[in-house]
């Protein structure tokens, strides 16, 4: 099955700085790559996703890039704020099959 | 509208007992997933239901784990003869269909086996 590697496992940045989280996947047939944010005691919530026919997608302070050749994708958060502190998960899916998640990145934004 | 609802939110059980965890997906969502999240860990896929198709059970860790989805809506995850290593948060998610639709997660059931 699909194997998704995520780095780093923890990330600490100062408010206003950028944060980057990287993921690699093993199945070249994967065509959907979402990112989820999980706050304490809650289920993960989708923050942005990208499909394999697109190389980059941006939504305000959040952007995702996809390199299909290298089989890696990244989440970029600019102008970080304390409320961005959470655990972030990347995931990869081949259409019709289950979504496979990375092990998560705990992001801490310090004021 | 209502999101994915899971019950109970917390469950403490003794080793060896059976437990049932319930998930009410978003109305109209044909795909339903169960994941397990151990403390500080990622999301481990357990089982996936899509419409009337046979479920993908490839993630179930042992034959003590089973799940049903009745009428294409509510799902129940059953763990028989619970073990301490079953302690985790069990998350349910639903999505519109199988074509790479976003998953909507519930807040999970925290299971503690003593």
gemmi code that builds the backbone of each chain (N, CA, C; Angstrom):
import gemmi

chains = {
    "A": [
        ("UNK", (0.800, -1.203, 0.000), (0.000, 0.000, 0.000), (0.836, 1.256, 0.000)),
        ("UNK", (0.178, 2.385, -0.013), (0.850, 3.690, -0.039), (1.595, 3.928, 1.261)),
        ("UNK", (2.822, 4.464, 1.154), (3.622, 4.820, 2.311), (3.908, 6.313, 2.241)),
        ("UNK", (3.541, 7.042, 3.283), (3.729, 8.488, 3.309), (4.677, 8.857, 4.442)),
        ("UNK", (5.773, 9.511, 4.089), (6.765, 9.964, 5.063), (6.635, 11.464, 5.246)),
        ("UNK", (6.678, 11.925, 6.494), (6.475, 13.341, 6.789), (7.603, 13.852, 7.682)),
        ("UNK", (8.101, 15.057, 7.350), (9.185, 15.669, 8.124), (8.997, 17.184, 8.180)),
        ("UNK", (9.385, 17.845, 9.277), (9.899, 17.240, 10.511), (8.759, 16.751, 11.401)),
        ("UNK", (9.065, 16.068, 12.467), (8.033, 15.621, 13.392), (7.625, 16.751, 14.339)),
        ("UNK", (8.551, 17.650, 14.614), (8.236, 18.843, 15.396), (8.880, 20.050, 14.741)),
        ("UNK", (8.218, 21.195, 14.876), (8.701, 22.422, 14.259), (8.297, 23.598, 15.136)),
        ("UNK", (9.279, 24.416, 15.496), (9.002, 25.595, 16.308), (9.458, 26.831, 15.545)),
        ("UNK", (8.558, 27.788, 15.378), (8.886, 29.025, 14.667), (8.374, 30.211, 15.471)),
        ("UNK", (8.945, 31.359, 15.182), (8.472, 32.582, 15.825), (7.330, 33.172, 15.014)),
        ("UNK", (6.426, 33.793, 15.714), (5.293, 34.438, 15.063), (5.781, 35.347, 13.939)),
        ("UNK", (5.141, 35.199, 12.779), (5.515, 36.006, 11.630), (6.443, 35.307, 10.658)),
        ("UNK", (7.146, 34.282, 11.159), (8.024, 33.514, 10.284), (7.209, 32.526, 9.452)),
        ("UNK", (7.897, 31.893, 8.482), (7.254, 30.869, 7.661), (7.543, 29.482, 8.210)),
        ("UNK", (6.649, 28.559, 7.920), (6.826, 27.159, 8.310), (6.647, 26.292, 7.071)),
        ("UNK", (7.516, 25.294, 6.946), (7.436, 24.378, 5.805), (7.458, 22.941, 6.307)),
        ("UNK", (6.524, 22.152, 5.837), (6.441, 20.734, 6.192), (6.478, 19.937, 4.894)),
        ("UNK", (7.288, 18.875, 4.886), (7.492, 18.126, 3.646), (7.043, 16.680, 3.780)),
        ("UNK", (6.509, 16.151, 2.674), (6.070, 14.755, 2.655), (6.501, 14.092, 1.358)),
        ("UNK", (6.793, 12.800, 1.457), (7.055, 11.998, 0.271), (6.084, 10.823, 0.254)),
        ("UNK", (5.790, 10.315, -0.935), (4.884, 9.181, -1.056), (5.501, 8.146, -1.966)),
        ("UNK", (5.004, 6.917, -1.868), (5.655, 5.829, -2.587), (4.916, 5.407, -3.857)),
        ("UNK", (3.588, 5.556, -3.867), (2.787, 5.045, -4.988), (2.637, 6.123, -6.055)),
        ("UNK", (3.259, 5.914, -7.198), (3.225, 6.924, -8.264), (1.812, 7.120, -8.830)),
        ("UNK", (0.901, 6.203, -8.511), (-0.477, 6.339, -8.987), (-1.309, 7.279, -8.106)),
        ("UNK", (-0.774, 7.673, -6.958), (-1.519, 8.583, -6.077), (-1.816, 9.874, -6.812)),
        ("UNK", (-3.038, 10.376, -6.626), (-3.419, 11.563, -7.384), (-4.138, 12.618, -6.553)),
        ("UNK", (-4.182, 12.420, -5.252), (-4.851, 13.395, -4.392), (-4.049, 13.552, -3.119)),
        ("UNK", (-3.769, 14.833, -2.742), (-2.846, 15.088, -1.639), (-3.423, 16.178, -0.737)),
        ("UNK", (-4.135, 15.788, 0.314), (-4.685, 16.790, 1.235), (-3.778, 17.015, 2.431)),
        ("UNK", (-4.001, 18.124, 3.091), (-3.335, 18.450, 4.345), (-4.407, 18.720, 5.399)),
        ("UNK", (-4.176, 18.159, 6.589), (-5.130, 18.308, 7.674), (-4.451, 18.940, 8.880)),
        ("UNK", (-5.243, 19.720, 9.621), (-4.777, 20.343, 10.861), (-5.580, 19.749, 12.009)),
        ("UNK", (-4.890, 19.298, 13.055), (-5.582, 18.716, 14.197), (-5.252, 19.481, 15.465)),
        ("UNK", (-6.281, 20.002, 16.088), (-6.122, 20.673, 17.371), (-6.450, 19.688, 18.487)),
        ("UNK", (-5.978, 19.996, 19.680), (-6.085, 19.074, 20.801), (-7.537, 18.682, 21.064)),
        ("UNK", (-7.781, 17.385, 21.127), (-9.109, 16.892, 21.468), (-10.104, 16.909, 20.325)),
        ("UNK", (-9.636, 17.244, 19.134), (-10.546, 17.311, 17.992), (-10.062, 16.413, 16.867)),
        ("UNK", (-10.968, 16.141, 15.932), (-10.579, 15.398, 14.751), (-9.842, 16.293, 13.773)),
        ("UNK", (-9.079, 15.711, 12.863), (-8.365, 16.506, 11.856), (-9.339, 17.262, 10.964)),
        ("UNK", (-8.922, 18.470, 10.544), (-9.742, 19.278, 9.654), (-8.933, 19.597, 8.403)),
        ("UNK", (-9.563, 19.466, 7.244), (-8.895, 19.761, 5.978), (-8.569, 21.253, 5.897)),
        ("UNK", (-7.313, 21.569, 5.532), (-6.953, 22.979, 5.361), (-6.668, 23.322, 3.902)),
        ("UNK", (-6.151, 22.371, 3.155), (-5.881, 22.590, 1.738), (-5.624, 21.240, 1.089)),
        ("UNK", (-5.930, 21.121, -0.190), (-5.631, 19.888, -0.912), (-5.208, 20.217, -2.330)),
        ("UNK", (-4.538, 19.257, -2.956), (-4.064, 19.460, -4.318), (-4.204, 18.143, -5.069)),
        ("UNK", (-4.540, 18.250, -6.345), (-4.645, 17.067, -7.184), (-3.467, 17.006, -8.134)),
        ("UNK", (-3.236, 15.828, -8.692), (-1.979, 15.581, -9.389), (-1.831, 16.348, -10.690)),
        ("UNK", (-2.884, 16.976, -11.162), (-2.778, 17.742, -12.406), (-2.375, 19.196, -12.151)),
        ("UNK", (-2.056, 19.505, -10.891), (-1.693, 20.871, -10.502), (-0.380, 20.828, -9.749)),
        ("UNK", (0.490, 21.827, -9.954), (1.778, 21.839, -9.273), (1.808, 22.673, -8.004)),
        ("UNK", (0.861, 23.616, -7.904), (0.862, 24.504, -6.747), (-0.553, 25.039, -6.538)),
        ("UNK", (-0.883, 25.237, -5.264), (-2.186, 25.800, -4.913), (-2.005, 26.671, -3.692)),
        ("UNK", (-2.684, 27.821, -3.687), (-2.516, 28.764, -2.584), (-3.876, 29.202, -2.061)),
        ("UNK", (-3.965, 29.345, -0.749), (-5.172, 29.842, -0.109), (-4.739, 30.758, 1.028)),
        ("UNK", (-4.719, 32.034, 0.773), (-4.304, 33.046, 1.742), (-2.893, 32.747, 2.219)),
        ("UNK", (-2.701, 32.438, 3.497), (-1.338, 32.239, 4.019), (-0.828, 30.810, 3.825)),
        ("UNK", (-1.651, 29.972, 3.253), (-1.284, 28.562, 3.114), (-1.092, 28.213, 1.641)),
        ("UNK", (-0.034, 27.466, 1.348), (0.207, 27.005, -0.021), (0.716, 25.579, 0.015)),
        ("UNK", (0.426, 24.839, -1.026), (0.938, 23.479, -1.168), (1.576, 23.358, -2.545)),
        ("UNK", (2.736, 22.696, -2.591), (3.405, 22.438, -3.860), (3.531, 20.933, -4.042)),
        ("UNK", (3.485, 20.479, -5.280), (3.554, 19.062, -5.608), (4.571, 18.836, -6.710)),
        ("UNK", (5.490, 17.891, -6.462), (6.458, 17.477, -7.476), (6.204, 15.997, -7.748)),
        ("UNK", (5.471, 15.713, -8.820), (5.092, 14.329, -9.118), (6.285, 13.473, -9.495)),
        ("UNK", (7.255, 14.077, -10.173), (8.424, 13.315, -10.597), (9.191, 12.794, -9.383)),
        ("UNK", (9.378, 13.678, -8.422), (10.114, 13.322, -7.210), (9.215, 12.671, -6.172)),
        ("UNK", (7.930, 12.676, -6.386), (6.943, 12.128, -5.455), (7.053, 12.786, -4.086)),
        ("UNK", (7.067, 14.102, -4.090), (6.989, 14.801, -2.814), (6.129, 16.044, -2.920)),
        ("UNK", (5.565, 16.437, -1.788), (4.717, 17.613, -1.712), (4.939, 18.307, -0.372)),
        ("UNK", (4.700, 19.607, -0.370), (5.044, 20.407, 0.808), (3.935, 21.383, 1.153)),
        ("UNK", (3.851, 21.676, 2.439), (2.919, 22.688, 2.953), (3.737, 23.895, 3.400)),
        ("UNK", (3.297, 25.070, 2.970), (3.970, 26.302, 3.337), (2.970, 27.203, 4.044)),
        ("UNK", (3.331, 27.630, 5.248), (2.489, 28.586, 5.976), (3.313, 29.854, 6.163)),
        ("UNK", (2.813, 30.965, 5.651), (3.528, 32.237, 5.791), (2.891, 33.069, 6.901)),
        ("UNK", (3.668, 34.013, 7.397), (3.190, 34.942, 8.446), (2.482, 34.175, 9.563)),
        ("UNK", (3.176, 33.208, 10.120), (2.552, 32.332, 11.109), (2.034, 33.114, 12.310)),
        ("UNK", (0.953, 32.572, 12.887), (0.306, 33.168, 14.048), (0.193, 32.091, 15.128)),
        ("UNK", (0.081, 32.489, 16.391), (-0.020, 31.483, 17.465), (-1.149, 30.483, 17.237)),
        ("UNK", (-2.236, 30.913, 16.638), (-3.360, 29.990, 16.398), (-3.068, 28.957, 15.309)),
        ("UNK", (-1.935, 29.095, 14.628), (-1.519, 28.058, 13.683), (-0.911, 26.859, 14.412)),
        ("UNK", (-0.624, 27.013, 15.696), (-0.045, 25.910, 16.482), (-1.026, 24.745, 16.524)),
        ("UNK", (-0.557, 23.585, 16.074), (-1.394, 22.387, 15.987), (-0.533, 21.264, 15.416)),
        ("UNK", (-1.152, 20.109, 15.229), (-0.479, 19.018, 14.530), (-0.998, 18.980, 13.098)),
        ("UNK", (-0.100, 18.924, 12.155), (-0.450, 18.912, 10.736), (-0.121, 17.546, 10.131)),
        ("UNK", (-1.051, 17.029, 9.358), (-0.871, 15.735, 8.702), (-0.972, 15.895, 7.194)),
        ("UNK", (-0.030, 15.286, 6.470), (-0.191, 15.166, 5.030), (-0.800, 13.800, 4.733)),
        ("UNK", (-1.332, 13.640, 3.540), (-1.928, 12.368, 3.153), (-1.860, 12.215, 1.645)),
        ("UNK", (-1.936, 10.982, 1.197), (-1.916, 10.689, -0.229), (-2.947, 9.612, -0.527)),
        ("UNK", (-3.554, 9.708, -1.688), (-4.607, 8.747, -2.049), (-4.612, 8.476, -3.535)),
        ("UNK", (-4.822, 7.188, -3.868), (-5.136, 6.822, -5.227), (-6.648, 6.678, -5.287)),
        ("UNK", (-7.263, 7.313, -6.257), (-8.709, 7.438, -6.334), (-9.437, 6.123, -6.054)),
        ("UNK", (-10.367, 6.164, -5.122), (-11.166, 4.999, -4.798), (-10.613, 4.175, -3.662)),
        ("UNK", (-9.406, 4.488, -3.233), (-8.799, 3.751, -2.136), (-8.684, 4.634, -0.905)),
        ("UNK", (-8.282, 4.024, 0.178), (-8.222, 4.755, 1.439), (-7.121, 5.812, 1.416)),
        ("UNK", (-7.338, 6.861, 2.190), (-6.357, 7.921, 2.361), (-5.296, 7.457, 3.350)),
        ("UNK", (-4.025, 7.575, 2.981), (-2.931, 7.192, 3.874), (-2.220, 8.437, 4.384)),
        ("UNK", (-2.027, 8.487, 5.691), (-1.506, 9.681, 6.346), (-0.041, 9.552, 6.738)),
        ("UNK", (0.643, 10.688, 6.759), (1.948, 10.772, 7.396), (1.783, 10.750, 8.904)),
        ("UNK", (2.896, 10.724, 9.638), (2.843, 10.603, 11.096), (2.629, 11.935, 11.807)),
        ("UNK", (2.580, 13.030, 11.057), (2.234, 14.312, 11.647), (3.429, 15.166, 12.016)),
        ("UNK", (3.188, 16.484, 12.010), (4.181, 17.470, 12.431), (3.538, 18.358, 13.484)),
        ("UNK", (4.145, 18.413, 14.649), (3.644, 19.279, 15.707), (4.279, 20.650, 15.534)),
        ("UNK", (3.457, 21.627, 15.147), (3.933, 22.992, 14.907), (3.629, 23.875, 16.108)),
        ("UNK", (4.652, 24.557, 16.596), (4.487, 25.516, 17.683), (4.924, 26.888, 17.191)),
        ("UNK", (4.009, 27.845, 17.277), (4.313, 29.223, 16.900), (4.390, 30.047, 18.172)),
        ("UNK", (5.557, 30.569, 18.450), (5.752, 31.315, 19.696), (5.631, 32.811, 19.443)),
        ("UNK", (4.938, 33.520, 20.338), (4.736, 34.974, 20.143), (6.055, 35.743, 20.241)),
    ],
    "B": [
        ("UNK", (-24.532, 22.725, 8.809), (-25.190, 21.451, 9.022), (-24.404, 20.579, 9.989)),
        ("UNK", (-24.963, 19.441, 10.346), (-24.325, 18.551, 11.311), (-23.113, 17.902, 10.684)),
        ("UNK", (-22.079, 17.747, 11.491), (-20.881, 17.067, 11.023), (-20.941, 15.599, 11.356)),
        ("UNK", (-19.785, 14.945, 11.325), (-19.696, 13.535, 11.696), (-19.790, 13.437, 13.217)),
        ("UNK", (-20.668, 12.564, 13.673), (-20.878, 12.412, 15.109), (-20.402, 11.044, 15.567)),
        ("UNK", (-19.614, 11.018, 16.639), (-19.130, 9.748, 17.179), (-19.551, 9.618, 18.640)),
        ("UNK", (-19.886, 8.386, 19.008), (-20.234, 8.136, 20.400), (-19.769, 6.749, 20.836)),
        ("UNK", (-19.401, 6.599, 22.123), (-19.261, 7.687, 23.084), (-18.004, 8.507, 22.791)),
        ("UNK", (-17.840, 9.624, 23.457), (-16.622, 10.411, 23.262), (-15.464, 9.795, 24.042)),
        ("UNK", (-15.801, 9.158, 25.157), (-14.809, 8.457, 25.971), (-15.362, 7.117, 26.406)),
        ("UNK", (-14.483, 6.103, 26.437), (-14.904, 4.785, 26.870), (-13.757, 4.135, 27.637)),
        ("UNK", (-14.054, 3.729, 28.867), (-13.078, 2.989, 29.664), (-13.628, 1.581, 29.845)),
        ("UNK", (-12.817, 0.604, 29.536), (-13.268, -0.778, 29.633), (-12.179, -1.642, 30.218)),
        ("UNK", (-12.592, -2.774, 30.745), (-11.620, -3.710, 31.311), (-11.092, -4.635, 30.217)),
        ("UNK", (-9.862, -4.997, 30.355), (-9.249, -5.952, 29.428), (-10.118, -7.197, 29.314)),
        ("UNK", (-10.338, -7.621, 28.060), (-11.125, -8.824, 27.816), (-12.578, -8.552, 27.472)),
        ("UNK", (-13.045, -7.327, 27.755), (-14.438, -7.002, 27.423), (-14.551, -6.569, 25.958)),
        ("UNK", (-15.773, -6.649, 25.436), (-16.043, -6.179, 24.072), (-16.532, -4.730, 24.130)),
        ("UNK", (-16.216, -3.955, 23.092), (-16.716, -2.579, 23.012), (-17.266, -2.311, 21.620)),
        ("UNK", (-18.238, -1.396, 21.570), (-18.802, -0.946, 20.298), (-18.694, 0.566, 20.207)),
        ("UNK", (-18.165, 1.040, 19.108), (-18.020, 2.464, 18.873), (-18.910, 2.833, 17.682)),
        ("UNK", (-19.590, 3.966, 17.812), (-20.583, 4.328, 16.806), (-20.177, 5.574, 16.027)),
        ("UNK", (-20.535, 5.586, 14.752), (-20.259, 6.745, 13.908), (-21.492, 7.083, 13.067)),
        ("UNK", (-21.921, 8.343, 13.153), (-22.987, 8.849, 12.293), (-22.358, 9.786, 11.272)),
        ("UNK", (-22.283, 9.373, 10.006), (-21.619, 10.222, 9.012), (-22.506, 11.389, 8.600)),
        ("UNK", (-21.947, 12.275, 7.811), (-22.724, 13.377, 7.261), (-23.733, 12.809, 6.255)),
        ("UNK", (-24.951, 13.287, 6.335), (-26.004, 12.787, 5.458), (-25.610, 12.962, 3.992)),
        ("UNK", (-25.770, 11.869, 3.233), (-25.457, 11.930, 1.806), (-24.042, 11.502, 1.456)),
        ("UNK", (-23.200, 11.367, 2.455), (-21.837, 10.901, 2.202), (-21.848, 9.390, 2.016)),
        ("UNK", (-21.264, 8.946, 0.899), (-21.308, 7.509, 0.594), (-20.072, 6.770, 1.105)),
        ("UNK", (-19.004, 7.494, 1.371), (-17.772, 6.847, 1.839), (-17.600, 7.079, 3.338)),
        ("UNK", (-17.177, 6.034, 4.040), (-16.973, 6.125, 5.490), (-15.701, 5.379, 5.849)),
        ("UNK", (-14.906, 5.998, 6.702), (-13.603, 5.462, 7.092), (-13.495, 5.381, 8.619)),
        ("UNK", (-12.749, 4.401, 9.083), (-12.312, 4.333, 10.481), (-10.791, 4.368, 10.508)),
        ("UNK", (-10.275, 5.228, 11.396), (-8.839, 5.324, 11.637), (-8.586, 5.190, 13.139)),
        ("UNK", (-7.386, 4.779, 13.479), (-6.975, 4.700, 14.877), (-5.779, 5.617, 15.065)),
        ("UNK", (-5.791, 6.370, 16.167), (-4.695, 7.289, 16.464), (-4.204, 7.016, 17.874)),
        ("UNK", (-3.029, 6.418, 17.972), (-2.425, 6.193, 19.278), (-1.779, 7.485, 19.746)),
        ("UNK", (-1.496, 7.580, 21.053), (-1.017, 8.824, 21.654), (0.190, 9.367, 20.912)),
        ("UNK", (0.064, 10.591, 20.394), (1.185, 11.235, 19.719), (1.568, 10.637, 18.389)),
        ("UNK", (0.707, 9.774, 17.860), (1.039, 9.108, 16.603), (0.151, 9.583, 15.468)),
        ("UNK", (0.430, 9.080, 14.292), (-0.365, 9.402, 13.123), (-1.661, 8.620, 13.074)),
        ("UNK", (-2.323, 8.704, 11.951), (-3.613, 8.046, 11.767), (-3.401, 6.722, 11.040)),
        ("UNK", (-3.798, 5.667, 11.704), (-3.648, 4.322, 11.150), (-4.979, 3.898, 10.522)),
        ("UNK", (-4.980, 3.623, 9.236), (-6.193, 3.215, 8.530), (-6.674, 1.864, 9.049)),
        ("UNK", (-7.973, 1.737, 9.285), (-8.557, 0.476, 9.728), (-9.444, -0.134, 8.660)),
        ("UNK", (-10.481, 0.589, 8.252), (-11.466, 0.027, 7.328), (-12.150, 1.162, 6.563)),
        ("UNK", (-12.625, 0.841, 5.352), (-13.203, 1.835, 4.447), (-14.438, 1.239, 3.792)),
        ("UNK", (-15.564, 1.947, 3.910), (-16.807, 1.564, 3.259), (-17.092, 2.550, 2.122)),
        ("UNK", (-17.500, 2.039, 0.978), (-17.894, 2.891, -0.137), (-19.194, 2.350, -0.724)),
        ("UNK", (-20.270, 3.075, -0.483), (-21.569, 2.698, -1.027), (-21.917, 1.265, -0.672)),
        ("UNK", (-22.324, 0.522, -1.673), (-22.717, -0.879, -1.469), (-21.597, -1.859, -1.775)),
        ("UNK", (-20.405, -1.335, -2.050), (-19.279, -2.209, -2.364), (-18.779, -2.913, -1.117)),
        ("UNK", (-18.084, -4.024, -1.345), (-17.472, -4.729, -0.213), (-16.457, -3.798, 0.449)),
        ("UNK", (-16.439, -3.738, 1.777), (-15.516, -2.819, 2.458), (-14.063, -3.245, 2.289)),
        ("UNK", (-13.176, -2.275, 2.349), (-11.732, -2.528, 2.356), (-11.315, -2.707, 3.813)),
        ("UNK", (-11.059, -3.950, 4.201), (-10.737, -4.271, 5.592), (-9.235, -4.440, 5.804)),
        ("UNK", (-8.458, -4.017, 4.850), (-7.034, -4.349, 4.855), (-6.276, -3.760, 6.047)),
        ("UNK", (-6.833, -2.760, 6.721), (-6.142, -2.142, 7.836), (-6.484, -2.701, 9.201)),
        ("UNK", (-7.461, -3.575, 9.286), (-7.848, -4.116, 10.592), (-6.683, -4.913, 11.167)),
        ("UNK", (-6.267, -4.613, 12.409), (-5.050, -5.215, 12.955), (-5.191, -6.675, 13.371)),
        ("UNK", (-6.396, -7.118, 13.664), (-6.585, -8.520, 14.043), (-8.043, -8.884, 13.844)),
        ("UNK", (-8.345, -10.179, 13.990), (-9.735, -10.614, 13.809), (-10.614, -10.236, 14.997)),
        ("UNK", (-10.043, -9.585, 16.006), (-10.868, -9.075, 17.111), (-11.609, -7.805, 16.689)),
        ("UNK", (-11.167, -7.212, 15.592), (-11.754, -5.962, 15.097), (-12.711, -6.262, 13.948)),
        ("UNK", (-13.893, -5.651, 13.989), (-14.831, -5.764, 12.886), (-15.651, -4.482, 12.807)),
        ("UNK", (-16.254, -4.245, 11.665), (-17.084, -3.057, 11.504), (-18.220, -3.367, 10.567)),
        ("UNK", (-19.328, -2.671, 10.814), (-20.498, -2.783, 9.955), (-20.968, -1.386, 9.588)),
        ("UNK", (-21.648, -1.319, 8.466), (-22.307, -0.072, 8.084), (-23.700, -0.430, 7.613)),
        ("UNK", (-24.688, -0.055, 8.380), (-26.058, -0.443, 8.097), (-26.756, 0.608, 7.254)),
        ("UNK", (-27.425, 0.150, 6.208), (-28.220, 1.046, 5.375), (-27.422, 2.152, 4.736)),
        ("UNK", (-26.118, 1.935, 4.585), (-25.286, 2.961, 3.956), (-25.111, 4.197, 4.791)),
        ("UNK", (-25.418, 4.127, 6.094), (-25.304, 5.325, 6.924), (-24.465, 5.035, 8.170)),
        ("UNK", (-25.102, 4.763, 9.293), (-24.422, 4.585, 10.569), (-23.464, 3.397, 10.512)),
        ("UNK", (-22.297, 3.576, 11.153), (-21.330, 2.488, 11.225), (-20.985, 2.193, 12.678)),
        ("UNK", (-20.709, 0.930, 12.945), (-20.275, 0.494, 14.270), (-18.964, -0.258, 14.141)),
        ("UNK", (-17.995, 0.152, 14.927), (-16.719, -0.569, 15.016), (-16.737, -1.371, 16.309)),
        ("UNK", (-16.529, -2.670, 16.195), (-16.553, -3.549, 17.362), (-15.166, -4.120, 17.613)),
        ("UNK", (-14.740, -4.044, 18.863), (-13.485, -4.662, 19.276), (-13.821, -5.712, 20.321)),
        ("UNK", (-13.501, -6.951, 20.018), (-13.780, -8.051, 20.948), (-12.551, -8.339, 21.799)),
        ("UNK", (-12.812, -8.787, 23.006), (-11.736, -9.210, 23.920), (-10.619, -8.163, 23.942)),
        ("UNK", (-10.970, -6.948, 24.332), (-10.041, -5.819, 24.260), (-8.735, -6.080, 25.006)),
        ("UNK", (-7.668, -5.541, 24.460), (-6.338, -5.613, 25.041), (-5.852, -4.192, 25.346)),
        ("UNK", (-4.853, -4.074, 26.212), (-4.364, -2.744, 26.577), (-3.816, -1.989, 25.367)),
        ("UNK", (-3.258, -2.714, 24.414), (-2.703, -2.053, 23.230), (-3.777, -1.494, 22.296)),
        ("UNK", (-5.047, -1.820, 22.595), (-6.142, -1.249, 21.808), (-6.460, 0.175, 22.252)),
        ("UNK", (-5.900, 0.602, 23.380), (-6.143, 1.963, 23.875), (-5.655, 2.966, 22.844)),
        ("UNK", (-6.556, 3.860, 22.429), (-6.254, 4.836, 21.379), (-7.491, 5.697, 21.170)),
        ("UNK", (-7.365, 6.673, 20.288), (-8.530, 7.427, 19.821), (-8.944, 6.836, 18.481)),
        ("UNK", (-10.210, 6.484, 18.387), (-10.742, 5.908, 17.157), (-11.532, 6.997, 16.438)),
        ("UNK", (-11.070, 7.322, 15.241), (-11.651, 8.412, 14.459), (-12.452, 7.869, 13.286)),
        ("UNK", (-13.602, 8.454, 13.084), (-14.434, 8.127, 11.934), (-14.455, 9.339, 11.001)),
        ("UNK", (-14.501, 9.084, 9.709), (-14.591, 10.168, 8.732), (-15.531, 9.749, 7.609)),
        ("UNK", (-16.156, 10.726, 6.979), (-16.990, 10.427, 5.815), (-16.636, 11.398, 4.692)),
        ("UNK", (-16.945, 10.998, 3.478), (-16.739, 11.874, 2.329), (-17.837, 11.603, 1.310)),
        ("UNK", (-17.979, 12.553, 0.384), (-19.077, 12.489, -0.580), (-19.054, 11.220, -1.428)),
        ("UNK", (-17.879, 10.880, -1.941), (-17.786, 9.705, -2.805), (-16.354, 9.243, -2.844)),
        ("UNK", (-16.062, 8.332, -3.744), (-14.742, 7.726, -3.753), (-13.730, 8.520, -4.573)),
        ("UNK", (-14.175, 9.554, -5.270), (-13.258, 10.229, -6.184), (-12.490, 11.356, -5.511)),
        ("UNK", (-11.692, 10.987, -4.530), (-10.785, 11.943, -3.883), (-11.507, 13.146, -3.302)),
        ("UNK", (-12.593, 12.903, -2.615), (-13.312, 13.991, -1.933), (-12.720, 14.195, -0.552)),
        ("UNK", (-12.755, 15.422, -0.043), (-12.226, 15.680, 1.296), (-12.918, 14.836, 2.362)),
        ("UNK", (-12.142, 14.371, 3.328), (-12.692, 13.643, 4.458), (-13.106, 14.630, 5.547)),
        ("UNK", (-14.251, 14.338, 6.149), (-14.740, 15.113, 7.280), (-14.690, 14.192, 8.495)),
        ("UNK", (-13.893, 14.580, 9.481), (-13.691, 13.731, 10.647), (-14.620, 14.108, 11.797)),
        ("UNK", (-14.978, 13.089, 12.571), (-15.585, 13.331, 13.872), (-14.480, 13.634, 14.884)),
        ("UNK", (-14.894, 13.873, 16.131), (-13.910, 14.179, 17.173), (-13.349, 12.936, 17.850)),
        ("UNK", (-13.816, 11.781, 17.432), (-13.218, 10.547, 17.910), (-13.806, 10.003, 19.195)),
        ("UNK", (-13.522, 8.736, 19.424), (-13.807, 8.079, 20.701), (-12.480, 7.705, 21.323)),
        ("UNK", (-12.251, 8.206, 22.536), (-11.015, 7.838, 23.251), (-11.284, 6.572, 24.042)),
        ("UNK", (-10.625, 5.484, 23.647), (-10.806, 4.190, 24.308), (-9.624, 3.913, 25.230)),
        ("UNK", (-9.933, 3.607, 26.465), (-8.913, 3.228, 27.439), (-9.232, 1.839, 27.954)),
        ("UNK", (-8.281, 0.924, 27.781), (-8.452, -0.449, 28.259), (-7.575, -0.632, 29.488)),
        ("UNK", (-8.212, -0.945, 30.603), (-7.466, -1.055, 31.871), (-7.168, -2.504, 32.244)),
    ],
}
model = gemmi.Model(1)
for chain_id, residues in chains.items():
    chain = gemmi.Chain(chain_id)
    for i, (resn, *xyz) in enumerate(residues, 1):
        res = gemmi.Residue()
        res.name, res.seqid = resn, gemmi.SeqId(i, " ")
        for name, pos in zip(("N", "CA", "C"), xyz):
            atom = gemmi.Atom()
            atom.name, atom.element = name, gemmi.Element(name[0])
            atom.pos, atom.b_iso = gemmi.Position(*pos), 0.0
            res.add_atom(atom)
        chain.add_residue(res)
    model.add_chain(chain)
structure = gemmi.Structure()
structure.add_model(model)
structure.setup_entities()
